[in-house]
Structure formats: C-alpha cells, structure tokens
Amino acid sequence: MTAIRICSAAGAYDVHFSRGAIRRLPPLLERLGDSSGVYVLSSPRVWRHWGAAVTKNIRGWRGNRAILFDDAESAKRLATVEQIARKLIRAGADRDAILVALGGGVVGDVAGFAAATYLRGVRLVHVPTTLVAQVDSSIGGKTGVDLPEGKNLLGAFYPPKLVITDPDTLHTLPQREYRSGLYEVIKYGVIADRELFAYLVRHMPALLGRDPRALAWVIPRCIRIKARVVQKDERDGGLRQILNFGHTLGHAFETATNYRRFLHGEAVGVGLCGATLLALVSERISVKEAAGIIYLVQSIGAVPAVPELSRGQLHKLLSSDKKSRKGSVRWVLPRQIGKCEWGVELPWTLVEKVARALPLMMREENFGIMGMRRGRK
C-alpha cells in the first residue's frame, strides 16, 4: 500500500492508495484513537456497492450510523448539511465521533462541511469512490456547498484525518462518471507535469478502459502533485490557484444550467479548452501546445451541449466566482504543457469571444476522429 503524507496547519494526514485498500479502513480508523462512534455519510447508490465493505469489522458499528443523501450536484446545498446534522444528533454523535465520507466529490464536499461545522468540528475520513474525488477533491481540505449564485460559495478549509483511496471502487462507476474524472487528470498534466501529460496522450485508451496498471500509475502521481501544491499554499492565497485551471468557466456553465446538465468533470473539460483558448489568443501559449491540450481533452469524448451565454449572464456568473476580486476575474492560463500562471486579468472582450466560441467548438461533430472513437469506447 502506498502512503502519501500531506502536512496541514491542523496536522499531517496520510492518503493510503492500493487496490483493496477499502478493506483496511477499520484498522486504520483505530489508529486515530478512541471514538464514541463511526458515522458513514454516503449516497444510496454508493452505499449499495460499498457500504458493507466499509462497515465490516468496524468496532461497535450500528445501522443507524449510516446517513445517506442525494449526491447530485443540485443537492449540494446548506439544506442537505442541516439534514445530516439533525440525523447525527438523533443518532447520538458527539465531539468524539468520526465521520466517514464514502462517495464522490459531492459527498466529500457536503460531508466535509458537515464535519467542519457539527459541534464546531469532528474528525473526518475520506473514502473517495470516483476518479474526480480520488485525484482531487478528497485531498487538501476544501469543503463547501453551492448557492444559486455560484459553486462552493459557502465552505471551510477542514483537512481530513485520513484518506483511503481504492481504485477498485472505480469499476462500479457508470462510464460517463468515470470519464468525467479524466478531465481533472489532464488538468494536473497541463499545470505541473509534462511527463504525466505525455503518458495520458499514449495511454488514454487504456485509461478509458479502466486498465488497473494505468490507473495505478496515474492516480498516485496526481495525488502527489496536489499534495505538493496544497502544502505550499494551504489557504489558496497563491500557488494553489493553479488547481483552478479550467474551473472558472466550468463553474459558470454549471451554474448557468442549474447544476443539472454537466457532471463537474465535464464542465471542467469545457473550461480547460476555454482557458487554453484564452492563453492562445492572449499569446501566452503556442498553437502546437494549445492544440495538444484541446485534442487530449476532446479524446475523452463528447460533453453535453455548452450553453450560449449573453454578455450579461457571462459577466454576472464570472464576477460571482469565488476567485474574482472586486469584480475582476483572475484566470489560470497555461504557458506550456507542464507550466501555467495564475492571477491573470484579461479584457472582457477577449473572454466574451472565447465563451461564444465554446458551444460550437465542443460539439461532437467538430472533434477529431480519434477523439470521437475514444469517446464511444
């Protein structure tokens, strides 16, 4: 089993990665010290697949300690956090409880925010079961919920005490959800790791087929990249902003469609292409490098139709993004594959031009032939 140590202001924690790691949860929980009870927060569909595996051999486990909620992005709201808190109270959870977030990014964000705020903070453990969560959202301590005005506008920095990452859990994902996570993997290659990007170019068919060897190479590499970044900038004041590559426009399209059209990774994929185009038209990246990024994104397959936003909609959505300052959007743009810059301000006319181009660009019929074939795999 691979253990990757991550240091935070609240203390260090380990990300344990290996096939079958989920079965090691009970003994790893015991290393956290005495607890008054373990409470698993999950969604009904994840629980059906992995609930028994997670709770088997947990000392003193009782059925009322499973709290299930909808893991759709549209349910990532304060109301869901309140429902969880009330169920925890009724189940008798106190300050010595441990909350286990079993699921994807929505489960992790909601459960993490619940852990940060319930009784002013109880211990949190992540067991991510989607590719997005395994390479990204379970690491680094960000938690949050959405408002109608935008994504993740309410939240807290609250690192877990432990993360258990088992690639075997990915085999129960629907193909669309699995593919969605590959956009976040591409993000890491563009912002920080040219070798990872080259590997993805060569091995994307294997990754689309969920090849265990390819996943065993890619997932820990992404985890280590994020670990290095968040250890240097835990509170998102500088370097950590590179992790938002693709997310500014992605979040705007998610919000514009009421969080019902795109999976998060799909919206990020659109945002990766948009940010790369912005880098190209602002003469920050070469045509060859930009084409390579866009081609790799499109090789994953088609995404839902990208909406055409009016100038007013675009300004409102981007200005309410949590990374904007005084109404000015700060962009993360690639300079070349493996390197990027953050905090970039761009003219609105340029942003509007790129946003208008994306709906046509992201239509499947405009993808490269190889990208279309891979997307239908």
LINPEVEN-V726083 format. One record per residue. N is the residue number from 1. RES is the residue in one letter. PHI is phi in radians with two decimals (* if undefined). OMEGA is omega in degrees with one decimal (999 if undefined). Layout:
# LINPEVEN-V726083
{{N/RES/PHI/OMEGA} {N/RES/PHI/OMEGA}}
This chain:
# LINPEVEN-V726083
{{1/M/*/177.2} {2/T/-1.53/176.6} {3/A/-2.05/-179.8} {4/I/-1.92/-177.0} {5/R/-1.47/177.6} {6/I/-2.16/-179.9} {7/C/-1.68/177.3} {8/S/-2.42/179.6} {9/A/-1.10/-179.7} {10/A/-1.56/-178.8} {11/G/2.09/-179.1} {12/A/-1.38/173.5} {13/Y/-2.51/-177.3} {14/D/-1.92/168.1} {15/V/-1.79/-180.0} {16/H/-1.66/-177.7} {17/F/-2.17/169.4} {18/S/-3.11/171.5} {19/R/-1.14/-179.1} {20/G/1.42/-177.4} {21/A/-1.04/-176.6} {22/I/-1.05/179.8} {23/R/-1.29/-180.0} {24/R/-1.56/-176.4} {25/L/-1.00/-177.2} {26/P/-0.97/179.0} {27/P/-1.16/178.0} {28/L/-1.23/175.1} {29/L/-1.10/-178.4} {30/E/-1.12/177.1} {31/R/-1.18/-180.0} {32/L/-1.35/179.3} {33/G/1.72/-177.2} {34/D/-1.09/174.8} {35/S/-2.44/177.2} {36/S/-1.49/178.9} {37/G/2.83/176.8} {38/V/-1.84/-178.6} {39/Y/-2.14/-177.3} {40/V/-1.73/177.3} {41/L/-1.82/-173.9} {42/S/-2.72/174.7} {43/S/-1.87/-178.7} {44/P/-0.98/-175.6} {45/R/-1.27/176.9} {46/V/-1.20/-179.4} {47/W/-1.05/180.0} {48/R/-1.04/-177.8} {49/H/-1.43/-165.3} {50/W/-2.19/-178.4} {51/G/-1.03/-178.1} {52/A/-1.13/-179.0} {53/A/-1.13/-178.2} {54/V/-1.30/-172.0} {55/T/-1.55/179.4} {56/K/-1.05/176.1} {57/N/1.30/171.3} {58/I/-1.27/-175.1} {59/R/-1.07/176.5} {60/G/1.29/-178.2} {61/W/-1.10/174.1} {62/R/-2.27/-173.3} {63/G/-1.05/-177.8} {64/N/-1.28/178.7} {65/R/-1.63/170.8} {66/A/-1.69/-179.5} {67/I/-2.04/-173.7} {68/L/-1.89/179.2} {69/F/-2.61/-178.7} {70/D/-1.13/-179.5} {71/D/-1.80/173.3} {72/A/-1.27/179.5} {73/E/-0.99/-179.0} {74/S/-1.18/178.4} {75/A/-1.67/-177.9} {76/K/-1.45/-171.2} {77/R/-2.34/176.1} {78/L/-1.03/179.9} {79/A/-1.05/178.5} {80/T/-1.17/177.8} {81/V/-1.08/178.6} {82/E/-1.08/179.1} {83/Q/-1.06/179.2} {84/I/-1.11/-178.7} {85/A/-1.05/-179.7} {86/R/-1.18/176.9} {87/K/-1.20/176.5} {88/L/-1.11/178.4} {89/I/-1.06/-178.4} {90/R/-1.14/179.3} {91/A/-1.46/176.1} {92/G/1.56/-179.1} {93/A/-1.21/177.6} {94/D/-2.06/-174.4} {95/R/-1.22/177.1} {96/D/-1.65/179.3} {97/A/-1.31/172.4} {98/I/-2.12/175.3} {99/L/-1.74/177.6} {100/V/-1.92/177.9} {101/A/-1.59/-177.5} {102/L/-1.91/-179.9} {103/G/2.73/-177.4} {104/G/-1.59/-173.6} {105/G/-1.10/179.8} {106/V/-1.14/178.2} {107/V/-1.04/-179.1} {108/G/-1.12/179.7} {109/D/-1.13/-177.4} {110/V/-1.22/-179.8} {111/A/-1.12/178.6} {112/G/-1.13/178.4} {113/F/-1.18/176.3} {114/A/-1.11/179.8} {115/A/-1.13/-178.5} {116/A/-1.19/-172.1} {117/T/-1.90/-178.5} {118/Y/-1.21/-178.2} {119/L/0.92/-179.0} {120/R/1.12/170.7} {121/G/2.16/172.6} {122/V/-2.22/-175.5} {123/R/-1.17/-175.1} {124/L/-2.21/174.7} {125/V/-2.24/177.5} {126/H/-1.79/169.0} {127/V/-2.17/-175.1} {128/P/-1.27/-177.1} {129/T/-2.07/174.4} {130/T/-2.12/-179.2} {131/L/-1.15/177.2} {132/V/-0.99/-177.9} {133/A/-1.21/-176.4} {134/Q/-1.21/-177.3} {135/V/-1.64/-170.2} {136/D/-2.41/-162.3} {137/S/-1.27/179.6} {138/S/-1.37/-173.4} {139/I/-1.98/171.3} {140/G/1.89/170.7} {141/G/1.51/177.0} {142/K/-1.40/173.7} {143/T/-2.27/178.1} {144/G/2.99/175.3} {145/V/-2.29/-175.1} {146/D/-1.66/167.4} {147/L/-2.05/175.6} {148/P/-0.97/-178.3} {149/E/-1.40/-179.2} {150/G/2.95/-175.9} {151/K/-1.47/169.7} {152/N/0.97/-178.6} {153/L/-1.42/172.3} {154/L/-2.11/-179.1} {155/G/-3.14/-179.4} {156/A/-2.68/168.5} {157/F/-1.51/-175.0} {158/Y/-2.59/-176.2} {159/P/-1.20/177.4} {160/P/-1.32/173.1} {161/K/-1.64/-173.7} {162/L/-2.94/172.9} {163/V/-2.28/177.6} {164/I/-1.99/-175.7} {165/T/-2.01/-177.1} {166/D/-2.10/-178.2} {167/P/-1.13/178.1} {168/D/-1.10/-179.8} {169/T/-1.17/-178.6} {170/L/-1.23/-175.3} {171/H/-1.31/176.1} {172/T/-1.67/-179.8} {173/L/-1.33/167.2} {174/P/-1.04/-174.6} {175/Q/-1.02/-179.3} {176/R/-1.09/180.0} {177/E/-1.17/178.4} {178/Y/-1.11/179.9} {179/R/-1.03/-178.9} {180/S/-0.99/-179.0} {181/G/-1.23/-177.9} {182/L/-1.17/177.1} {183/Y/-1.14/176.9} {184/E/-1.16/177.1} {185/V/-1.12/176.8} {186/I/-1.02/179.0} {187/K/-0.90/-177.8} {188/Y/-1.10/178.1} {189/G/-1.09/-178.0} {190/V/-1.21/-172.0} {191/I/-1.43/-168.2} {192/A/-2.62/-168.6} {193/D/-2.64/-179.7} {194/R/-1.11/178.5} {195/E/-1.14/175.5} {196/L/-1.07/-180.0} {197/F/-1.04/179.7} {198/A/-1.09/177.5} {199/Y/-1.09/-179.6} {200/L/-1.12/177.7} {201/V/-1.04/-176.8} {202/R/-1.36/-168.2} {203/H/-2.06/-179.8} {204/M/-1.01/176.6} {205/P/-1.02/178.3} {206/A/-1.15/178.7} {207/L/-1.15/176.4} {208/L/-1.09/176.3} {209/G/-1.51/178.2} {210/R/1.06/179.2} {211/D/-1.08/-176.0} {212/P/-1.04/-178.6} {213/R/-1.18/178.0} {214/A/-1.13/179.2} {215/L/-1.14/-179.8} {216/A/-1.16/176.4} {217/W/-1.47/-170.7} {218/V/-1.38/-170.9} {219/I/-1.08/179.1} {220/P/-1.08/178.9} {221/R/-1.14/176.8} {222/C/-1.13/179.7} {223/I/-1.05/-178.7} {224/R/-1.15/177.0} {225/I/-1.08/-178.3} {226/K/-1.14/178.7} {227/A/-1.03/179.8} {228/R/-1.08/-176.8} {229/V/-1.19/-174.1} {230/V/-1.24/176.7} {231/Q/-1.22/177.2} {232/K/-1.44/-175.1} {233/D/-2.64/-174.2} {234/E/-1.15/-171.3} {235/R/-1.75/171.4} {236/D/1.20/-178.8} {237/G/-1.61/-177.5} {238/G/-2.75/-172.8} {239/L/-0.95/-176.5} {240/R/-1.04/179.6} {241/Q/-1.07/178.8} {242/I/-1.09/178.9} {243/L/-1.21/178.3} {244/N/-1.55/177.2} {245/F/-0.95/-179.2} {246/G/1.52/-172.4} {247/H/-1.51/-175.9} {248/T/-1.12/175.9} {249/L/-1.20/178.9} {250/G/-1.00/178.1} {251/H/-1.08/179.7} {252/A/-1.08/-179.7} {253/F/-1.25/175.0} {254/E/-1.10/-178.9} {255/T/-1.14/-178.4} {256/A/-1.09/-179.1} {257/T/-1.85/174.9} {258/N/1.01/175.8} {259/Y/1.05/-175.0} {260/R/-2.01/-176.2} {261/R/-1.66/-173.8} {262/F/-1.84/158.2} {263/L/-1.27/-175.0} {264/H/-0.98/-178.7} {265/G/-1.07/178.2} {266/E/-1.10/178.1} {267/A/-1.10/176.4} {268/V/-1.11/177.9} {269/G/-1.02/175.7} {270/V/-1.07/179.6} {271/G/-1.12/176.6} {272/L/-1.07/178.8} {273/C/-1.15/-180.0} {274/G/-1.10/-179.9} {275/A/-1.16/177.7} {276/T/-1.17/175.9} {277/L/-1.11/177.5} {278/L/-1.09/177.1} {279/A/-1.13/-178.8} {280/L/-1.21/-176.0} {281/V/-1.27/174.9} {282/S/-1.66/173.4} {283/E/1.06/177.1} {284/R/-1.81/-176.8} {285/I/-2.46/-179.4} {286/S/-1.31/177.2} {287/V/-1.05/-178.2} {288/K/-1.08/-179.1} {289/E/-1.18/179.1} {290/A/-1.08/179.6} {291/A/-1.08/178.9} {292/G/-1.10/179.1} {293/I/-1.15/-177.2} {294/I/-1.13/179.1} {295/Y/-1.08/-178.7} {296/L/-1.15/176.2} {297/V/-1.04/-177.6} {298/Q/-1.20/-179.6} {299/S/-1.16/178.3} {300/I/-1.27/178.2} {301/G/2.26/-174.7} {302/A/-1.25/174.5} {303/V/-2.03/176.0} {304/P/-1.01/-177.3} {305/A/-1.00/179.3} {306/V/-1.42/-176.2} {307/P/-1.27/172.4} {308/E/-1.55/-176.7} {309/L/-1.76/174.1} {310/S/-1.23/178.1} {311/R/-1.01/-179.2} {312/G/-1.12/178.3} {313/Q/-1.05/-176.7} {314/L/-1.07/-179.6} {315/H/-1.09/-178.4} {316/K/-1.11/-176.8} {317/L/-1.18/-177.5} {318/L/-1.28/-179.6} {319/S/-1.22/179.0} {320/S/-1.55/177.2} {321/D/-1.07/-174.5} {322/K/-1.15/179.9} {323/K/-1.60/-179.9} {324/S/-1.34/179.2} {325/R/-2.27/-179.7} {326/K/0.92/178.7} {327/G/1.39/179.6} {328/S/-1.72/-179.1} {329/V/-1.42/177.3} {330/R/-1.88/-172.5} {331/W/-1.72/169.7} {332/V/-1.85/-173.9} {333/L/-2.25/177.9} {334/P/-1.33/171.9} {335/R/-1.67/172.8} {336/Q/-2.84/-179.6} {337/I/-1.14/-178.2} {338/G/1.81/-179.8} {339/K/-2.49/179.0} {340/C/-2.58/174.8} {341/E/-2.23/-178.4} {342/W/-2.28/-178.8} {343/G/1.32/-175.9} {344/V/-1.45/173.1} {345/E/-1.76/-177.6} {346/L/-2.26/175.7} {347/P/-1.10/179.4} {348/W/-1.05/-179.4} {349/T/-1.05/178.9} {350/L/-1.19/179.9} {351/V/-1.10/179.6} {352/E/-1.07/-179.5} {353/K/-1.08/179.9} {354/V/-1.18/179.6} {355/A/-1.07/177.3} {356/R/-1.22/-177.4} {357/A/-1.38/-171.7} {358/L/-1.11/-179.9} {359/P/-0.98/178.5} {360/L/-1.29/-176.7} {361/M/-1.09/-174.0} {362/M/-1.60/173.0} {363/R/-1.24/-173.9} {364/E/-1.04/-177.6} {365/E/-1.16/178.9} {366/N/-1.73/175.7} {367/F/-1.33/171.3} {368/G/-1.14/-177.7} {369/I/-1.00/-179.6} {370/M/-1.10/179.8} {371/G/-1.07/179.5} {372/M/-1.14/179.6} {373/R/-1.13/-179.8} {374/R/-1.13/-179.1} {375/G/-1.12/-178.8} {376/R/-1.69/-175.9} {377/K/-1.05/999}}
